[in-house]
Amino acid sequence: MLGSTHGTLTTDSRRARAIACGEQPSPMVHGRPADVGDLDVGGRPLHRDAPDLDRFFRPESVVVVGASDAEGKPNTGITRQLLAWAERVGARLHPVHPTRRSVFGIPCLPSLADLPEQVDLAVLLVSDPLPLIEELGTAKVKFAVAFASGFAETGEEGSAAQERLATAVERAGVRLLGPNTNLNAFERFRDDLDGPAIALITQSGHQGRPVFALQELGIRLSHWAPTGNEADLESADFISYFAERPEVGAIACYIEGLKDGRSFLLAADRAARRGVPVVAVKVGRTETGARTAASHTGKLTGADDVADAAMRQYGVIRVDGLDELQDTATLLARARPPRAEGVVVYSISGGTGAHVADLAAEAGLRLPVLSEAKQAELHQWIPEYLSVANPVDNGGHPVGDWRGRRIIDAILADPQVGVLICPVTGPFPPLSDKLVRDLVDAAEHTDKLVCVVWGSPVGTEAAYRETLLGSPRVATFRTVANCLTAVRSHLDHQRFVRGYRSPFDEAPRTPSPSYRKAQALMRPGQQLSEHAAKQLLRAYGIRVPREQLVTSAAAAVRAAGLVGYPVVMKASGAQIAHKTELGLVKIGLTSASQVRDAYRELTDIARYEQIKLDGVLVCQMVERGVEMVVGVGHDRLFGPTVTVGLGGVLVEVLRDTAVRVPPFGEEQARDMLFELRGRALLDGVRGRPPADVDALVEVVLRVQRMALELGDQIAELDINPLMVLPRGQGAVALDALAVCG
């Protein structure tokens, strides 16, 4: 069924059932007992404390278990790097090895029990960290790092070993990075760079190298968290921590899989509340990518459309490649909030400007036509035969003298312009050199965004290496595509932050009266008949047609008279999933004789197909409207999901749907409709009146409430079709399928 992913009972869902039934569960939020105010109606956490990782990144004391100075040993190189890092951060380092008296001239301790002080961080250079965890807890070590591999990334046996490790870590009260991690957290970061920094999170260390290398281009990096298999500390912990750091301007992530969807959303919510952009490469868009990710880190990748929707709900900017990750994170870290959203393309070449303007418009950027007064002003310095409406073509020559700076200043002074993009397709000294100097100087005197695309394949020119990269105010790119992606992401994120209201603040805390009504209808592990499924919808205030369930032809005729002709008749039974294909639906019946014949035919088909019926539904016929589908499914990572799309037969043909992860508000529900390719059908086409979009949104929100309250008690729900009537007339659920968990 649409949007359905079956899975096992989750802890959150069991907690939801306990709360709704008046029981007293023992919920936990980030390892501590939760207050009632910390939980939503389903018993899921509404808040997540940002972990205090200060002593991880800047410890006062470090112990290295398995330290070595023997040449040729892998642990020797690691120990040497850790010594250099400890010196940089001002930490005391204690090597531990059972057979060595000293390591690099430092007295070596035989065991953790011999530590002379309480230690902030333990680095475990051993093949099996599990036996050491209890000792770390006894020594009250705050953090540990396990490099060892051979855990969840290797399959079932490794996953079991990782579970044992995670359990031991929780019992010991230690926070663990890894296993299957690396030394990236202990890299040498440049301390001579200013401005907002990028904080980096990667599950695969090598995939962070391009972002780390940005320091060579003058981009500041503050932290690198290589999370590995995430037996304990996960990406969400580091997002929450980095969002609180004043020096962090953006968080860049390479994510192969999420440990826990809810934790990720709570962390993204924290970043959104503080306006800190999170830019992520999320592996798993294709089946191949998802399979590879699981083999590497042992994570559930989750349904990609759900992950994508969840990220957008909380303002996480998803990009496809590492080059986009570099450029987008850099721009979002450094750019100021835009004064306006209009983009102007300015170039030496008319062909270049037209090409880039086309690409910018296609990317969703707004390119306003400059006013006649502004065009007249620009034509003081640019020949009249050149277009300056936007894009602005200067023809080349004005760039070489005093006119170049006047043109740039005039464009930036326009109140509808917030971004200037100047593509330089190739170096053409002295014009290109003078042009970029003027752009850099102008950027220093404006609060608007100036972007330059340096298209030279060489990249060694002084205009690029010194002038552009030496400017903290100009955003410099090597490709037009990355520039446009970054600018669009910047404008979208600023718009998102301005209007952001955390859905967790408005999530329901207590079950609605509908919940107890729904409980009487639940049949664990069974599919409900259409009649029972519609009763479930009624319990949550969702309108269904006038109808009666009958068990005889005579009763069917009486029901048709009460419902009103014409009527629809449908077989109703818990075993029926697709009634139309089996011939178990009769529509447009206008007389008593047709109703009697339809009843006999429906029951005959059911007997032949050996389908047990609870009766036959005689339903009001509703014809005029837009057929939609609204459903509930379950994602293995994010839990309940709500889907809306074009319904009827179109749902399987077009698969035009949008999905959200509860909780969400009315604005997100409306955004779902705007994502549909067939959105115009709701506005009215070919003379049809506009549909009642407000009623459709209300149904989506009521279905969301059902998903939140029932949790995994409702494994699957499809309302298809939901007939959305003309504006002001509401929406009617003509059919429904519900499967209980």
N, C-alpha and C positions, 0 to 999 in steps of 0.2 A: 504494500500500500504506500501511498504518497508520503514521503518524509519519514518513514518508519524504520527504526533501527532497534532490533530486539536485543536485550541484554539482561544481566542478572540484577537482582535487587541491590540498590546502592544504600550506603549508610544514611545519606541524606533522606532518601525516600522512606526508610524505616522510621527515621526520626519524625518525618512529617506525619506519618500515620499515628505514631504515639502521641504527638501533641494534639492532633485533631480529635483523638479519642479520649483526651483528658488524662493520658498517662504522663509520667514524669521521666522523660529520657535524660540522658547525661550528655548533652551536646558539648562539643569542643570547638573553639575558635583559635586556630594557630597554636594548638598544644595546651590551651588553658580552658577551664570550664567557662561556658558562655552564659551571659545573662539573657533573660528573655528578650530584652531589647536588641540583642545581637543577632536574632534569628528572624527569618521571614516565616510566612504561614506554613511553609513546607519544612521548617526546621533547618534551613540552610543558613550559613553565616551571612550577615549583612555588612560586616566590617572585618578588616584584617589589619592587625598591628604591623607596622613596618619594622622588620627585624633590625636590631642595632648591630650593624656589621662593621662598626668603626674599628673594633679590635681584631677583626679579620684582616682588613686592608692595612691597618697601621697598628700592629700589635706592639706591646712593650716587651714581650718575651716570646720566644719561639723554641720549640723542641723539634729536632729532626730525628726520627726513629729510623735506624738503618743508615745513618750517615757514614760516609766513606771518603778517604783520600787516596785510595789505591788506584794507581793509573790503570786505565783500560776498563774500569768498572762503570756501568751506567750511573750508579748512585753517586759517583764522584763528581761528575759534571753537574748533577742536580744539586748536590751539597754546595758546590762552589757558587752556583747561581744564587742559592738561598742565602749564603753568607754575604754576597754582595748586596742582595736586596735588603737583608736585615740591617746592614750598615746604613743604607740609604734612608730607611724609615726609622732608624734609631732604636732598633729592637735588640735585646740580648738573645743570643742563640746558644742553645744547649744541645750538642750532639749526643745521641744515644746509640750504643752498639754493645752487644754483650762481650765481645772479644777485643775491642780496641781501647787503648788507654787515652788516646788523643786523636783528634781529626783536625787537620790543618792547624795544628798547634793549640787547639782548644781542648781542655780536659773532657774526656768522653765518659758519660755515665753508663753504667751497665743496664739500667732499666728505668722505666718511668717512675717507679717507686722512689728513686734516688734524686728526683728533681729538687733543687734547693729552693724553689719558689713556685707559686701558682702561675701557670703558663696560659697565655691567651690562645696560642695557635700551635697545633701539632701537625707536622707533615710526616706522613707515613710512607716510607720507602720500602714497603714490604709487599710480598705477593698476596698475602691474605690478611687484610686489616681486622677481620672479625675478632680474633683473640685479644686485640689491644683495646677494644672499645670499652670494656668494663674498667680497665686500668685508667683510661682517660677520664671516665666518669668519677672514679675514686679520687683522682688527682685534681678534679674540678677544672679540667681544661675546657675552654669555651668553644673552640672551633678545631676541626680537624680536616685534613685534605687527604683523600685516598686516590693515588694514581693507578692502582691495580686495575687490570682489565679482567675479562672472563666472567662478567656478570650478565645482566639482562640482555646485553647485546648479542649473547651467544645462544640464546634459546631458553627452553623451559628449565633446564638444570641451573643455568646461570641466573635466571629470574628468581628461582627459589633461594639461591644464595644471596641475592640482593635483598630479598624480603627479610631474610634472617639478619642481614647487616642493618637494614632500616629499623627493624624491631630493637636490636641491641642499642643503636644510637639513641632512639627515643627513650629507652629505659635508662640509659646512662646520662641523659640530659646534655648531650654534646650535639652541636650543629655540625653536620658533615657536608663537605663539598666533594662530589664524586659519587661512586668510583668512576673509573674510566675517564679521568680528567687529565690535566696537564699543568704546565708551569706558567701559563699565560697571565695568571693573576699577579705573578712576581716579575713581570717584565720591567724594563727601565723606561719610564715615561719622561718625556721632555718636560722640564720645569721652567723653560724660558719662554713659553707661549702664553699669551693672554687671551682673555675673552671667555665666553661660555664654552664649556667642554662637552665632548661626546663621551658617554659611558657605554661600554660595549658588553654585550652578553652573547655568548656563543655556546652551542652544544658541541660543535665540532671546532676545535681550536684553529685548524688551518683556515677555516672559512672566515675567521676574523682578521687574518693577516692584511687584506687590502684596507680595511678600516684603520687598523693600527698604523699602517704606513702613511696615513693622512698627515701624521705629525711632520713628515718630511716636506709637506706642502704648507706647513704653518698652521695646521688645524690641531687644536688642543684636545688630547684625550686624558681623562681623569682616572678611569678604572677599566679593568677587563675581568669579567666573571666567566670562566670556562666551566659550565655547569655539568658537563658529562652526562652520566646516567641519572642524576638527580634522585638518588636514594633518599636524600633528606632535603637539603637546600635546593630550590628550584628557580627557574627563571622568574617566577612571580615574586619571590623574596627579593631578588636583586632589583626588579623594576620598582617595587615599593620603596626600597632603600634609596635607590638613585633619584627617585622623584622628590625625595626630601632634601637632597644635597644642593646647597645654594650654587655651587659651581657648575652643576650639570645643566646644559641647555637642551640636550636631546639624548634619548636612549636608543641605541642601535642594537638590534637583535638578529641573530641567526638561530631559528628555532626548527628543530627537526620533529619535535613532538612535544605535546604539553603533558605534564604529569597530572595536573588537575585543572579542568576547565574553569571551575568556580574560583579557585585561587587566582588564576590568570585574570579573570574579569575584575575581581576585587583590586588587584594590583593596577590594572589598566584604569580603573575608576579613580584610584588615588592619583595617578599621573594626570588624568583628565581634570580632576578638581584643581590641581595646581598648575595646569596649563603647560605641563612638560610633555613635549611630543615623544611618542614611541614609534619608531620606524622598524619594521620587521620584514625579513625574508622568512616565510613559513613554507617549509618543504611539505609536499603532499598534494599538489594540485592534480597530479595524475596518479594512476594506480601504481605505475613503476616507481615514482618518487616516494609514494607512501610506503611501498614495500621495502625500498632501500633504506628509508629513514628508520623503520622498525628494526632492521637488521643491524643498524649502526648503534642505536642508543636504547633499543628496547622500549620505546614509548608507543603509546597509542596515538596515531596521527589524527584520528577522528574524521568525520565526513567533512570534506573541504568546504562545501558550501556553507555549512554551519560555522566552521572556524572563521571563514571570511566574513560572514554576517556578524558574528560576535565581535570580531575586531573592529568593524566599522561602527557598531553600536557604541563602542567605548573610545573611539577616536584613534585606534591604532592604525598607522599608515602602513599598508602592506605593499611591498615592492617585490619585483620578481628576481632581480639579480644583485650581485654584490656591488657592481658599479653603481646601480641605482641606490643601493643602501648607503654607499659612501656619499654620493652627491646630495641625496635628499636629507640625510641626517645632518650633514654639514650646513646646508641652507637653513634648516629649521632650528639648529642650535644657535645660529648667528643672526638671523634676520629679525628685525623689529616688527611689531604688529603693523600691518599695512594701513596706510592712510586712505587708500582707495583700492578697488579691485581691478581697475582698468589697466590693461597691458599695452604698451607701445613697442613695436619692433622698429629699430633704427639701424640703418646699415649704409655702407658705402655703395652697395650694388642693389639696383632695383630688383634684379632676379633673385638675389639672396633674400631680400626683405619679403618679397611676395611668397617665396617658398616657406620661409619660417612662419609668416603670418598664417598661411594655410594650415600648417601643422599645429600652430598654437590654437586656432579656432577649433580644429578637430579634437584637440586635447581638452576642450571645454573651457578654455580661457576666454575672457571677454576683451575684445579689441575695439574700444570705442572710436568712432570717427571724430577726429579733432574738429573743434569748432572753426567756423570760417575766420573768426578773428585770430585764432591760434595759427591757422594755416597762413594767413596773411603775414603774421609776425615771422614765421619760419621762412617765408619767401623773401624776407629782407636779406637772407644769407644763402638761400638755396635757389637755384634758377627756377623760373616760373614753370618751365615745361616738365619739371619733375614732380611726382606725387608726394604730398606730405600729409595726406589725410590720415594715414596709419594703415600700412607701414610708411615710415618716413625714409625717403631715399635722398641722400645728400649729394649724390653724383660723384663723390670722391674728393674733388678739389677743395671744398670748404673745410675739410678735415685738416688740411695741412697748415692752416694759419689760425688767426684769432677767432674766426667765425665758428670753428668747431666747438669750442666751449660754450659760445652763446647759444648754439642750437640745442645742446644737451640741457643747459639750464632752462631754456624756454620750455622744452618738453616736460621736464620734471616739475616745472611751476604750474602745470595744468592741474586743477583740482580733481579731475576725473582719472588722472594717471597715478597708479600706485607702484607700477613695476615698469622698468625700462629694460628691454632685452636687446643686446647688440651682438649679432653674430659676426665674427671675423673669420671668414672661410679659410684664409691663409695669410701668412705674413707678407706685407707689402710695404717695407720701409721706404720712405719715412712716414707714409700715411698711417699705417697700422700702429706704429710706435707712438705717434702724436695722438691718435685716437684713444688708445688705452690710457695714456697719461691724463687726457682730459676727463675720461670716464672715472678714473680713480680720484682725481681732484674733485670732481662734481659729487661723487659719492660721499666724500668727507664733509660736504656742506649741505647734505639733504638727509631727511629721515625716510626717504623712499628707497625702494630696493632697486639696485643696479646690478644686472646680470650680464656677463660677457661669455660668449661661447668662442673659445680659441680653437679653431678647427685645424690648425697645422698638425700633421702627423708626426712632426719632429719633436716639438715640445721643449726644445733647448734654447729657444729665442729669449733674449733678455726681456723683451716686452712681456713675455709670458712668465718666465721664471722669476724675474725681479719685480717688474711693475705690478702685474696682476696678482701674483701669489704673495707679493709683499703687502697687499692691501687687505686689512681686516674688514673692510666695508663693501668691497665688490665681491659678488659671488661668481666664481669662475668655473666654467664647465668645459669639457672637451667634446661633448656631443650635444646637439640640439635636443634630441629625445630626452636625455637626462635632465637638461635644463627645464624643459617644459613639464616633465613629471615632478620635479622638485618645486617649481613655482606653483603648479596646481595644488600640490600637497600642502604647501605653506598657506595658501589662501583658504583652502578647504579646512585646514586644522584651526586656523584663527577664527573662522566662522563657527566651527564646531565648538570651540572653547567658549566663545562669547555666549552661545545659547545653551551650554551644557547644564543639564539638571540631572544629578545622579539618580538613576532608577532605584538604587538601593535605599535612598531616603524616602521613597514613596511606596516601597514594596509593602504589601499587607502583612501584618504581624499576627493576626488572629483569623481563624476560619470564618467564612461567611455562613449565614443560615442555609445556603444552598448545599453546603458540604454534607450536613447530616441527612438531607433528603437524598443526596447522591449515594450515600453509604448503603441505603436499603436496596439500591439497584445493582450494586457491584457483585459480580460473580467471578471470584479469583480464578485466573487462568482460562477463562471462557470468553467467547465472542458473544455479545449481546444481539438479540434480534433487533430488527429495525424499530419495532414498537418500543422496546426497552431503551434503545439508544436515544430515541426521541424523548422519552421520559427524562433521561439524563440531561438532555439539552433544555427541556422545560424547567428542570430544577435550577438551572443557571440562567433562567430568564431569556433563553433564546427561542424565538418564535418558530413554531412548526405549523403545518396546515391543519385545518379542521379535519379530523379523521376519527374513525372508530375501528377497533379490532373485532372481527366477527368470526364465528365458527359454523355458520350455516348460510345457505343461499338466501333463505328468507330474511335472516338478520342482515345480510348484505344489502338487500333491497331496502329494508327499513333505514339502514345507515345512510344509504345514498340519498334518500329523501331528506334526512336530517342535515347531511353535509351540503347537499345542493348539487344538482347536475350542472355541467358534466363532472364526472369523477374519474379518479385513477384507482385501480385495484392492484395490490401487490401482495405476494406471498410473504409472510413474516415468520422467520425462524432463525435460531442461533447459528445454524450451519450455512446459511446463505451469505455469500460474499458478493457475487455478481449476478443479480436477478435478471437483468436484461438479456444476458447471453443464454440463460436457461429458459427464456420465455415466460418468466414469472412476474411480468409487469404488463398490465393492460391499461391503455390511456384513452381518454376521450369518450368514455361511456356515457350515453345520453338517455338510456331507457332502462326500465326494470328488467326487461328480457335480456338485454345485453349484460346487465349486472349478474343475473342468474347464470347465464352461459359462461361468463368470465370466472365466476366462483368455481364452477365445476371444472373448467379447463385448468385453472391454477392448481386446484387440489389434485387433479389427475396427474399433472406433470410432477408434482411433488412426490406422489406415491411411486410413480415410475422411476424417478431419480433417487428414491429412498431418502428423501429429505423430510425431517421431522418439522412440522409447523406448529407454531403457537396460535395460528389463525391467519386470517386474510385482512389486510388493511384496506379500508374504503376511505379514500383521501380526497380532499378538495383539490381541484385541478388549478394550478397556478401557472399561467403561460407567459405573461409579459414581464420581461426583466432580463438581467445579465446573469448568466450562470457562472458562479464562482465556487471555489473550494476553499475550505478552512480546515486545517488539521492539526493534530498533536502527534509528535513523535518523540523518540528519545535518542539522544546522542550519547555515545559512550563516555565522552569527556565532559560535555556541558549539561547533560541531563535533559529535562523537558525542553522541547522546541515547539514553536508555533509556525505553521506555514499557511500562506494565502496565495491563491493563484487563479487563473482562468479555470473554470470547472466544466462539468459535463464530460463529453468525449474529448474535449480539447486538452484536458489535463494530461492524458497519456500521449497525445500527439505532439503538442507544443512544449509541454513541461515548462510552462511560463509561470514560475513561482518565485516567491520571496520568503525568506525564513528569518526568524528572530529567536533569541534566547531570553526567556523571562528572567527577571522582571523587565518590562519596558512600558513606556507611557504612550499616550495618544499620538504624540508627534512621531514616534518610531512606527506606530501602526500605520499612520498615513504615509510615512516614507516607504513602507513596504509596497504600497499600491503604486507609488511613483516608479518603483523599480521594474514593474511589469511591462513587458513589451506591448501587451494588449491593453494598456491603461486607457487608451482612447475610447474603448468600448464603454467604460464607465462614464465618460463625458457626453456620450450620445453621438451616434454616427448614423448616417443615411436616414435622417429624419426622426430617429428614435430619441426619446427624451433622456436627459441626464439621469443616471442611476442615483439611488440614495446612498451616497458614499458615507455619510455620517452613520447610517444604520450598519453598514458593512464594518466600519471601524469599531462600532460598539460590539458587534459579534466577535471580532478578533480579540478585543479586550476581555470579553466574557470567557472565551475559550482559553485565553491565557490564565485567567483566574482558576479555571478548572484544572489546567495543567499544573499550576503552582500548588493547589490544595490537594489534589489527588496523587500527585507524584507518580510513582511507578504503579499505582493502582490502576491507572489508565495507560496501558501499554501503547495504544494506538487509537486515534480518532480521526475519522474522515467525515466531514459534512460536505456531501457532493451529490447533487448541486445545492448550493445556497443561492436561492434566487433573489437577486437584489432588484427590488422594484423601483419604479420611477421615484424621483426625489420627493421626500416627504411621506412615502408609503411604506418604508421599512424594508426588511429582508426576511425571507422565509426559508428554513432548512427543509428542503423537500425529501432528502434522504440522509441517512447517517449510518455509519458503521463504527462500532466501538469494540475494542478488545481489552479485557481486563488483565492487569498484570498478576 
